[in-house]
Amino acid sequence: MFMVFGEFLAFLIIAVIVAAIIHYGFGYYAVSGAGSFLSKVVIAYVGAWVSEPVIGAWWDVVSYGDVYIVPAIIGAAGLTILAVDVAQTFGKR
């Protein structure tokens, strides 16, 4: 029920890497700056965290404890891209 520190750290590392790739690698953002990157880290963390109940726990060869890496990456990227799309759609006009 409770998350141990190692799982929290694994989700945080996945979130930072995914957010950095989306923000700096692809230049995909609604607003530039550090605040936009940090908001992506938060959104990516939530996406990685809820990925197991939503996507499933599969490919356990690449896992750390109860953190399944591939579904966490897919969840983090998916929710981050969705959040940027919503921000661009309903943002400044």
SEDO-347565 format. One line per 4 residues: number of its first residue (from 0); their letters; for each residue x, y, z of N, C-alpha, C. Coordinates in steps of 0.05 Angstrom, whole numbers, plus 5000, padded with zeros to 4 digits. Layout:
N
NUM = a = X/Y/Z/X/Y/Z/X/Y/Z; ...;
END
This chain:
93
0 = mfmv = 5016/4976/5000/5000/5000/5000/5017/5025/5000; 5038/5025/5016/5055/5049/5017/5079/5044/4999; 5089/5066/4988/5112/5065/4970/5138/5068/4986; 5157/5051/4981/5182/5053/4995/5199/5074/4980;
4 = fgef = 5221/5083/4993/5237/5105/4981/5249/5097/4955; 5258/5072/4952/5270/5063/4926/5251/5065/4903; 5225/5058/4908/5206/5060/4886/5200/5089/4880; 5198/5106/4900/5195/5135/4895/5217/5146/4879;
8 = lafl = 5242/5138/4885/5265/5148/4871/5265/5138/4842; 5257/5113/4838/5256/5102/4811/5236/5117/4794; 5212/5122/4805/5192/5138/4790/5202/5166/4785; 5216/5178/4804/5226/5205/4800/5247/5206/4778;
12 = iiav = 5265/5186/4778/5286/5186/4757/5273/5182/4730; 5254/5164/4728/5239/5160/4702/5226/5186/4694; 5213/5200/4713/5198/5224/4706/5217/5246/4697; 5240/5249/4710/5259/5270/4702/5270/5264/4674;
16 = ivaa = 5277/5239/4668/5288/5232/4642/5267/5236/4620; 5243/5227/4625/5222/5230/4604/5215/5260/4600; 5213/5275/4622/5207/5304/4619/5230/5318/4605; 5255/5311/4610/5277/5324/4597/5278/5318/4567;
20 = iihy = 5272/5293/4560/5271/5286/4532/5249/5301/4517; 5225/5302/4530/5203/5316/4517/5208/5346/4515; 5217/5358/4537/5220/5387/4539/5245/5397/4523; 5268/5385/4529/5293/5395/4517/5300/5380/4491;
24 = gfgy = 5295/5355/4491/5302/5339/4467/5284/5345/4443; 5258/5344/4447/5239/5349/4425/5230/5378/4424; 5235/5394/4445/5226/5421/4446/5195/5423/4446; 5182/5404/4459/5153/5403/4460/5143/5414/4486;
28 = yavs = 5134/5439/4485/5123/5453/4508/5104/5474/4500; 5087/5482/4519/5068/5504/4514/5081/5530/4522; 5097/5530/4543/5112/5553/4553/5140/5544/4558; 5159/5561/4550/5187/5553/4555/5196/5561/4583;
32 = gags = 5217/5549/4592/5228/5556/4618/5229/5533/4637; 5242/5539/4660/5246/5518/4680/5220/5510/4693; 5202/5528/4696/5176/5522/4708/5160/5502/4692; 5162/5505/4666/5149/5486/4648/5162/5458/4650;
36 = flsk = 5188/5457/4652/5202/5432/4655/5194/5418/4682; 5194/5434/4703/5187/5422/4730/5158/5413/4730; 5140/5427/4717/5112/5417/4716/5111/5391/4700; 5127/5388/4679/5128/5363/4664/5139/5340/4682;
40 = vvia = 5157/5346/4699/5168/5325/4718/5145/5316/4736; 5129/5334/4746/5107/5326/4764/5086/5309/4748; 5079/5319/4725/5060/5304/4708/5071/5277/4700; 5096/5275/4693/5109/5250/4685/5110/5231/4709;
44 = yvga = 5115/5242/4733/5115/5225/4757/5088/5212/4762; 5067/5228/4759/5040/5217/4763/5034/5196/4741; 5042/5202/4717/5038/5182/4695/5053/5157/4700; 5077/5158/4710/5093/5134/4716/5080/5119/4739;
48 = wvse = 5070/5133/4759/5059/5121/4783/5033/5106/4777; 5016/5118/4760/4990/5105/4755/4992/5085/4731; 5015/5082/4719/5017/5065/4695/5012/5036/4701; 5021/5026/4724/5017/4998/4730/4988/4990/4733;
52 = pvig = 4971/5005/4748/4943/4998/4748/4929/5002/4722; 4937/5021/4706/4924/5027/4681/4934/5010/4658; 4960/5009/4654/4972/4994/4631/4976/4965/4639; 4985/4960/4663/4990/4933/4672/5019/4930/4680;
56 = awwd = 5024/4908/4695/5051/4901/4703/5062/4879/4685; 5077/4887/4666/5087/4867/4647/5116/4873/4641; 5129/4854/4629/5158/4854/4622/5174/4858/4648; 5170/4838/4666/5183/4840/4692/5213/4835/4691;
60 = vvsy = 5224/4829/4668/5253/4827/4665/5266/4854/4671; 5253/4875/4663/5263/4902/4668/5245/4915/4689; 5252/4909/4714/5236/4921/4736/5254/4926/4759; 5245/4943/4777/5259/4949/4802/5239/4947/4824;
64 = gdvy = 5240/4925/4839/5220/4921/4860/5193/4918/4847; 5174/4935/4856/5147/4936/4844/5145/4956/4822; 5166/4968/4812/5166/4987/4791/5173/4974/4765; 5154/4972/4747/5158/4961/4720/5166/4984/4702;
68 = ivpa = 5190/4983/4692/5203/5006/4679/5189/5014/4653; 5184/4994/4636/5172/5000/4609/5144/5012/4612; 5126/5000/4627/5100/5014/4630/5102/5041/4643; 5121/5045/4661/5125/5071/4674/5134/5092/4654;
72 = iiga = 5152/5084/4636/5160/5103/4615/5137/5110/4597; 5122/5090/4589/5099/5095/4571/5079/5112/4584; 5073/5107/4610/5053/5124/4625/5063/5152/4629; 5088/5155/4635/5099/5182/4639/5099/5198/4613;
76 = aglt = 5107/5186/4591/5108/5200/4566/5080/5206/4556; 5062/5187/4559/5034/5191/4550/5020/5214/4565; 5022/5214/4591/5008/5235/4607/5021/5262/4602; 5048/5263/4599/5062/5288/4595/5054/5300/4568;
80 = ilav = 5053/5283/4547/5045/5293/4520/5016/5302/4521; 4999/5287/4535/4971/5295/4537/4968/5322/4551; 4984/5326/4572/4982/5352/4587/4992/5375/4570; 5013/5371/4554/5023/5393/4537/5003/5398/4515;
84 = dvaq = 4990/5377/4504/4970/5382/4483/4946/5398/4494; 4937/5391/4518/4915/5406/4531/4923/5435/4536; 4948/5439/4545/4957/5466/4551/4959/5482/4525; 4969/5470/4503/4970/5484/4478/4943/5490/4466;
88 = tfgk = 4924/5472/4470/4897/5475/4459/4882/5497/4474; 4883/5497/4500/4867/5516/4516/4884/5539/4527; 4908/5542/4518/4926/5563/4528/4920/5590/4515; 4939/5607/4515/4936/5634/4504/4929/5631/4474;
92 = r = 4912/5650/4466/4904/5650/4438/4911/5676/4425;
END
